[in-house]
Amino acid sequence: MGINTLQIKEYIVKPVLEALELKGTNIMLGIAAQESNMGTYIHQINGPALGLWQIEPTTHDDVWRYLLRKDNINNTYSKRHIWAQTLNCCNFEYFNDRLIYDLRYCCAIARIKLYMIPKPLPAEDDIEGMAHYWKKFYNSSKGKGDADDFMANYDKYVRSYV
């Protein structure tokens, strides 16, 4: 039944968000609960998505393109440039398989994907808001899950740990 949520929160999500200087602990836990049943699945059944946050290889590549855009390279103080340097510095090589075995890397890619969305994250206690945000911006209208699934998985895997 997946990985212990409290351990994912304490040893994966919180350190990554602190390193990136971003918020969003609960939505990151909610997405992991929805996408992989908190680590029950690390490779999408009949699909390409990988890791606790079920990141598709094309999404992974989009995040790296965003981080390494030319306008960031010349600006050493750019948040994106610093993130790219941090990921490279910590031996976070640029390849998709790392999403399966490196939980912090997968979390960082998933959180940066959310950062790329211009709309701010819902409040940490707004489960319904997080569910709709996930559906619209992370899962897409073509994805199988819906906001009700997200809320049910949040209740099952996250609510008692936050």
C-alpha positions, 0 to 999 in steps of 0.5 A: 500500500505505497510508501509511508506518507509521513516519511515522504513528507519529511524526507522527500517533499519538505527538503525539496521544497526548502531547497527550491524555496517553494511552498506546496507540501500538501498539493505535492502529497496529494498529487503523489497520492492520486498519481501513484497511490503514494508509491504503489505504482512507479511506472504507469500501467500502459503508459509512459509516466514514471515515479511517485508523481507520474511524470511523463518523459515529455513533461520531464524534458519540458521542465529541463528546457524551461530551466535551461532556457537561454535567458536563464543562462546569462542571469546567474541570479535567476531562480530557474538557473539556480535550480538547474545548477542545484539539480546538476550539482547534486548529480541529478543527471538529465534522464528520465529513468531517474524519476523512478529511483530518485524520489527527491529528483522526481519531486523537484521536477513535479514541483517545478512543473507546477511553478511553470503554471502562472496561476498560484497554488491553492491554499494548503488546506483547500483540498477541493481547490488542489483537486481542481488545480491538479486536474486542470494543470497537472493531469489535463482534461484528457487524463483519466482521473478527476477531482473526486478521485484526487480528494478520495486519494488525499483522504486515504493517503494524506489527510491524517499525516498533515 
